[in-house]
Amino acid sequence: MKREFLKDLGLTDDSIDKMMSEYGKDIQGVNSKLASAKEQRDSFKPQIDDYLSSWNRMNNELLPIWNIQDQVI
């Protein structure tokens, strides 16, 4: 939100200051929640990488077995 926009609406400087203060509080709350969500996301990343690595390893180990089954059937 820009002060000029509020000024053009005819608001007084005092009203603008109060609005900007409340707006700042709201933004800080949102930024805090966003930072928390990013930290949580980042904490899951190593676990997901481990699962993907295990999945790929198992898939590579099973692929020859599946190929043999396809040849037999």
DODOSE-560188 format. One record per residue: residue number from 1; residue in one letter; x, y, z of N, C-alpha, C, O, CB in turn. Coordinates in nm, 4 decimals, padded with zeros to 6 digits. Glycine has a CB too. Layout:
N
PT  seq  type        nx        ny        nz       cax       cay       caz        cx        cy        cz        ox        oy        oz       cbx       cby       cbz
PT  NUM     a         X         Y         Z         X         Y         Z         X         Y         Z         X         Y         Z         X         Y         Z
...
//
This chain:
73
PT  seq  type        nx        ny        nz       cax       cay       caz        cx        cy        cz        ox        oy        oz       cbx       cby       cbz
PT    1     m   00.0856  -00.1164   00.0000   00.0000   00.0000   00.0000   00.0905   00.1231   00.0000   00.1884   00.1292   00.0743  -00.0975  -00.0004   00.1227
PT    2     k   00.0574   00.2189  -00.0824   00.1398   00.3396  -00.0930   00.0686   00.4586  -00.0291  -00.0529   00.4751  -00.0402   00.1728   00.3702  -00.2408
PT    3     r   00.1476   00.5391   00.0368   00.0928   00.6581   00.1032   00.0263   00.7525   00.0037  -00.0772   00.8122   00.0333   00.2032   00.7321   00.1787
PT    4     e   00.0861   00.7655  -00.1138   00.0302   00.8569  -00.2139  -00.1108   00.8173  -00.2535  -00.1970   00.9029  -00.2734   00.1189   00.8608  -00.3374
PT    5     f  -00.1340   00.6869  -00.2648  -00.2663   00.6378  -00.2991  -00.3681   00.6812  -00.1936  -00.4760   00.7305  -00.2263  -00.2650   00.4846  -00.3132
PT    6     l  -00.3317   00.6619  -00.0658  -00.4217   00.6993   00.0434  -00.4401   00.8503   00.0505  -00.5491   00.8991   00.0801  -00.3683   00.6470   00.1767
PT    7     k  -00.3334   00.9231   00.0234  -00.3393   01.0706   00.0249  -00.4349   01.1193  -00.0843  -00.5134   01.2118  -00.0634  -00.1967   01.1326   00.0044
PT    8     d  -00.4264   01.0547  -00.2017  -00.5146   01.0919  -00.3126  -00.6616   01.0622  -00.2820  -00.7514   01.1222  -00.3411  -00.4725   01.0183  -00.4395
PT    9     l  -00.6852   00.9696  -00.1896  -00.8231   00.9404  -00.1489  -00.8765   01.0449  -00.0511  -00.9942   01.0438  -00.0150  -00.8310   00.8014  -00.0858
PT   10     g  -00.7882   01.1344  -00.0091  -00.8312   01.2415   00.0802  -00.8133   01.2120   00.2285  -00.8684   01.2827   00.3129  -00.9733   01.2716   00.0545
PT   11     l  -00.7378   01.1097   00.2604  -00.7156   01.0757   00.4007  -00.6119   01.1699   00.4628  -00.5230   01.2208   00.3945  -00.6698   00.9286   00.4141
PT   12     t  -00.6255   01.1913   00.5915  -00.5302   01.2779   00.6617  -00.4023   01.1996   00.6904  -00.4014   01.0766   00.6861  -00.5918   01.3331   00.7942
PT   13     d  -00.2953   01.2719   00.7195  -00.1681   01.2071   00.7509  -00.1810   01.1158   00.8729  -00.1227   01.0075   00.8767  -00.0595   01.3125   00.7754
PT   14     d  -00.2573   01.1600   00.9716  -00.2772   01.0789   01.0918  -00.3484   00.9475   01.0577  -00.3096   00.8409   01.1054  -00.3583   01.1576   01.1969
PT   15     s  -00.4516   00.9562   00.9755  -00.5243   00.8355   00.9334  -00.4339   00.7432   00.8534  -00.4374   00.6213   00.8705  -00.6482   00.8730   00.8501
PT   16     i  -00.3542   00.8010   00.7672  -00.2618   00.7216   00.6852  -00.1604   00.6507   00.7745  -00.1315   00.5328   00.7541  -00.1890   00.8113   00.5816
PT   17     d  -00.1061   00.7221   00.8738  -00.0087   00.6618   00.9653  -00.0689   00.5427   01.0393  -00.0043   00.4389   01.0539   00.0416   00.7660   01.0659
PT   18     k  -00.1921   00.5579   01.0858  -00.2589   00.4492   01.1576  -00.2836   00.3298   01.0656  -00.2624   00.2151   01.1047  -00.3918   00.4981   01.2172
PT   19     m  -00.3278   00.3573   00.9445  -00.3527   00.2492   00.8491  -00.2234   00.1762   00.8132  -00.2199   00.0534   00.8055  -00.4187   00.3044   00.7222
PT   20     m  -00.1184   00.2534   00.7916   00.0095   00.1929   00.7552   00.0649   00.1092   00.8704   00.1270   00.0055   00.8474   00.1107   00.3015   00.7151
PT   21     s   00.0431   00.1530   00.9921   00.0875   00.0775   01.1089   00.0160  -00.0567   01.1163   00.0801  -00.1597   01.1375   00.0634   00.1578   01.2374
PT   22     e  -00.1150  -00.0571   01.0993  -00.1919  -00.1814   01.1018  -00.1547  -00.2718   00.9850  -00.1438  -00.3936   00.9996  -00.3417  -00.1514   01.0988
PT   23     y  -00.1355  -00.2105   00.8699  -00.0957  -00.2862   00.7507   00.0392  -00.3544   00.7758   00.0586  -00.4704   00.7395  -00.0876  -00.1926   00.6257
PT   24     g   00.1313  -00.2818   00.8378   00.2624  -00.3379   00.8694   00.2525  -00.4570   00.9633   00.3242  -00.5558   00.9466   00.3510  -00.2317   00.9308
PT   25     k   00.1635  -00.4481   01.0625   00.1436  -00.5594   01.1548   00.0912  -00.6828   01.0802   00.1361  -00.7950   01.1039   00.0457  -00.5190   01.2673
PT   26     d  -00.0037  -00.6601   00.9906  -00.0592  -00.7707   00.9122   00.0490  -00.8358   00.8263   00.0586  -00.9583   00.8192  -00.1749  -00.7212   00.8233
PT   27     i   00.1292  -00.7535   00.7621   00.2353  -00.8042   00.6742   00.3377  -00.8828   00.7551   00.3846  -00.9875   00.7104   00.3044  -00.6880   00.5990
PT   28     q   00.3727  -00.8334   00.8736   00.4675  -00.9061   00.9581   00.4134  -01.0437   00.9960   00.4878  -01.1418   00.9973   00.4989  -00.8254   01.0846
PT   29     g   00.2854  -01.0508   01.0263   00.2244  -01.1793   01.0597   00.2287  -01.2764   00.9430   00.2594  -01.3944   00.9600   00.0811  -01.1592   01.1041
PT   30     v   00.1980  -01.2263   00.8254   00.1996  -01.3106   00.7060   00.3420  -01.3556   00.6756   00.3645  -01.4723   00.6434   00.1399  -01.2354   00.5851
PT   31     n   00.4378  -01.2647   00.6853   00.5771  -01.2996   00.6584   00.6284  -01.4027   00.7590   00.7070  -01.4906   00.7235   00.6652  -01.1739   00.6619
PT   32     s   00.5849  -01.3923   00.8822   00.6248  -01.4891   00.9845   00.5702  -01.6278   00.9516   00.6418  -01.7273   00.9624   00.5759  -01.4443   01.1234
PT   33     k   00.4443  -01.6339   00.9118   00.3839  -01.7618   00.8737   00.4515  -01.8196   00.7501   00.4720  -01.9407   00.7408   00.2337  -01.7447   00.8480
PT   34     l   00.4857  -01.7337   00.6561   00.5535  -01.7784   00.5348   00.6910  -01.8360   00.5677   00.7289  -01.9409   00.5155   00.5670  -01.6623   00.4351
PT   35     a   00.7651  -01.7678   00.6540   00.8975  -01.8160   00.6935   00.8859  -01.9512   00.7640   00.9677  -02.0405   00.7417   00.9675  -01.7132   00.7854
PT   36     s   00.7857  -01.9657   00.8478   00.7642  -02.0920   00.9183   00.7318  -02.2041   00.8197   00.7832  -02.3152   00.8329   00.6510  -02.0774   01.0216
PT   37     a   00.6484  -02.1759   00.7231   00.6122  -02.2760   00.6218   00.7337  -02.3155   00.5387   00.7508  -02.4329   00.5056   00.5007  -02.2223   00.5301
PT   38     k   00.8181  -02.2185   00.5049   00.9400  -02.2491   00.4282   01.0353  -02.3357   00.5085   01.0967  -02.4275   00.4539   01.0108  -02.1200   00.3857
PT   39     e   01.0486  -02.3075   00.6382   01.1343  -02.3897   00.7235   01.0818  -02.5326   00.7308   01.1590  -02.6283   00.7245   01.1439  -02.3294   00.8646
PT   40     q   00.9511  -02.5464   00.7440   00.8910  -02.6791   00.7505   00.9127  -02.7532   00.6186   00.9466  -02.8715   00.6181   00.7404  -02.6690   00.7827
PT   41     r   00.8931  -02.6839   00.5083   00.9154  -02.7451   00.3768   01.0597  -02.7913   00.3631   01.0861  -02.9027   00.3176   00.8806  -02.6461   00.2640
PT   42     d   01.1522  -02.7059   00.4023   01.2933  -02.7392   00.3901   01.3334  -02.8553   00.4803   01.4249  -02.9309   00.4476   01.3776  -02.6182   00.4222
PT   43     s   01.2651  -02.8697   00.5940   01.2965  -02.9806   00.6844   01.2545  -03.1147   00.6242   01.3125  -03.2179   00.6582   01.2277  -02.9600   00.8201
PT   44     f   01.1547  -03.1152   00.5354   01.1099  -03.2386   00.4717   01.1938  -03.2760   00.3501   01.1930  -03.3915   00.3076   00.9655  -03.2254   00.4310
PT   45     k   01.2652  -03.1808   00.2945   01.3397  -03.2051   00.1707   01.4396  -03.3209   00.1820   01.4409  -03.4057   00.0928   01.4130  -03.0795   00.1304
PT   46     p   01.5230  -03.3295   00.2860   01.6154  -03.4440   00.2941   01.5426  -03.5781   00.3028   01.5871  -03.6772   00.2449   01.7068  -03.4284   00.4149
PT   47     q   01.4316  -03.5809   00.3747   01.3544  -03.7044   00.3867   01.2980  -03.7460   00.2512   01.3008  -03.8641   00.2165   01.2406  -03.6872   00.4886
PT   48     i   01.2477  -03.6511   00.1757   01.1939  -03.6804   00.0423   01.3049  -03.7289  -00.0497   01.2858  -03.8232  -00.1264   01.1254  -03.5558  -00.0177
PT   49     d   01.4216  -03.6639  -00.0421   01.5353  -03.7068  -00.1240   01.5760  -03.8496  -00.0911   01.6083  -03.9270  -00.1812   01.6544  -03.6127  -00.1039
PT   50     d   01.5747  -03.8859   00.0384   01.6067  -04.0233   00.0780   01.5058  -04.1219   00.0215   01.5433  -04.2277  -00.0291   01.6115  -04.0354   00.2301
PT   51     y   01.3777  -04.0875   00.0302   01.2742  -04.1762  -00.0237   01.2892  -04.1933  -00.1747   01.2755  -04.3041  -00.2266   01.1347  -04.1216   00.0092
PT   52     l   01.3171  -04.0845  -00.2442   01.3345  -04.0939  -00.3892   01.4562  -04.1778  -00.4245   01.4527  -04.2560  -00.5195   01.3475  -03.9545  -00.4505
PT   53     s   01.5625  -04.1620  -00.3492   01.6832  -04.2409  -00.3728   01.6553  -04.3894  -00.3503   01.6972  -04.4734  -00.4300   01.7976  -04.1935  -00.2812
PT   54     s   01.5858  -04.4211  -00.2434   01.5494  -04.5609  -00.2160   01.4590  -04.6164  -00.3251   01.4761  -04.7297  -00.3699   01.4799  -04.5727  -00.0795
PT   55     w   01.3633  -04.5356  -00.3668   01.2712  -04.5782  -00.4725   01.3477  -04.6085  -00.6010   01.3253  -04.7117  -00.6642   01.1643  -04.4699  -00.4983
PT   56     n   01.4366  -04.5197  -00.6389   01.5142  -04.5405  -00.7613   01.6030  -04.6639  -00.7502   01.6148  -04.7403  -00.8460   01.5997  -04.4173  -00.7917
PT   57     r   01.6652  -04.6842  -00.6347   01.7508  -04.8006  -00.6145   01.6685  -04.9293  -00.6249   01.7093  -05.0233  -00.6930   01.8217  -04.7927  -00.4776
PT   58     m   01.5535  -04.9339  -00.5580   01.4690  -05.0534  -00.5647   01.4163  -05.0758  -00.7058   01.4085  -05.1893  -00.7529   01.3521  -05.0417  -00.4665
PT   59     n   01.3806  -04.9684  -00.7719   01.3294  -04.9795  -00.9086   01.4377  -05.0370  -00.9998   01.4093  -05.1231  -01.0832   01.2817  -04.8411  -00.9611
PT   60     n   01.5608  -04.9902  -00.9844   01.6711  -05.0400  -01.0673   01.7020  -05.1862  -01.0366   01.7424  -05.2610  -01.1258   01.7965  -04.9546  -01.0459
PT   61     e   01.6835  -05.2276  -00.9113   01.7073  -05.3676  -00.8747   01.5962  -05.4584  -00.9262   01.6217  -05.5739  -00.9603   01.7195  -05.3814  -00.7227
PT   62     l   01.4741  -05.4079  -00.9323   01.3610  -05.4895  -00.9757   01.3429  -05.4916  -01.1274   01.2796  -05.5826  -01.1810   01.2349  -05.4394  -00.9110
PT   63     l   01.3965  -05.3946  -01.1950   01.3783  -05.3860  -01.3400   01.4239  -05.5122  -01.4120   01.3508  -05.5607  -01.4983   01.4535  -05.2667  -01.3946
PT   64     p   01.5414  -05.5683  -01.3811   01.5797  -05.6931  -01.4489   01.4831  -05.8081  -01.4197   01.4577  -05.8907  -01.5074   01.7202  -05.7335  -01.4072
PT   65     i   01.4296  -05.8144  -01.2991   01.3341  -05.9194  -01.2640   01.2069  -05.9040  -01.3464   01.1522  -06.0026  -01.3958   01.3014  -05.9155  -01.1130
PT   66     w   01.1603  -05.7818  -01.3612   01.0406  -05.7579  -01.4416   01.0649  -05.7943  -01.5877   00.9766  -05.8486  -01.6542   00.9968  -05.6113  -01.4303
PT   67     n   01.1835  -05.7646  -01.6368   01.2157  -05.7988  -01.7759   01.2157  -05.9501  -01.7962   01.1687  -05.9995  -01.8987   01.3526  -05.7401  -01.8157
PT   68     i   01.2689  -06.0238  -01.6978   01.2691  -06.1704  -01.7075   01.1264  -06.2219  -01.7038   01.0923  -06.3122  -01.7801   01.3525  -06.2338  -01.5932
PT   69     q   01.0423  -06.1672  -01.6176   00.9026  -06.2094  -01.6110   00.8323  -06.1863  -01.7436   00.7538  -06.2699  -01.7884   00.8295  -06.1352  -01.4995
PT   70     d   00.8605  -06.0723  -01.8066   00.7976  -06.0422  -01.9358   00.8425  -06.1452  -02.0407   00.7635  -06.1828  -02.1274   00.8336  -05.8973  -01.9823
PT   71     q   00.9658  -06.1902  -02.0340   01.0167  -06.2870  -02.1319   00.9565  -06.4254  -02.1086   00.9310  -06.5001  -02.2031   01.1703  -06.2946  -02.1252
PT   72     v   00.9343  -06.4584  -01.9813   00.8805  -06.5897  -01.9460   00.7326  -06.5987  -01.9808   00.6848  -06.7014  -02.0289   00.9014  -06.6181  -01.7968
PT   73     i   00.6622  -06.4910  -01.9561   00.5175  -06.4906  -01.9792   00.4923  -06.4691  -02.1235   00.3769  -06.4651  -02.1661   00.4463  -06.3837  -01.8961
//
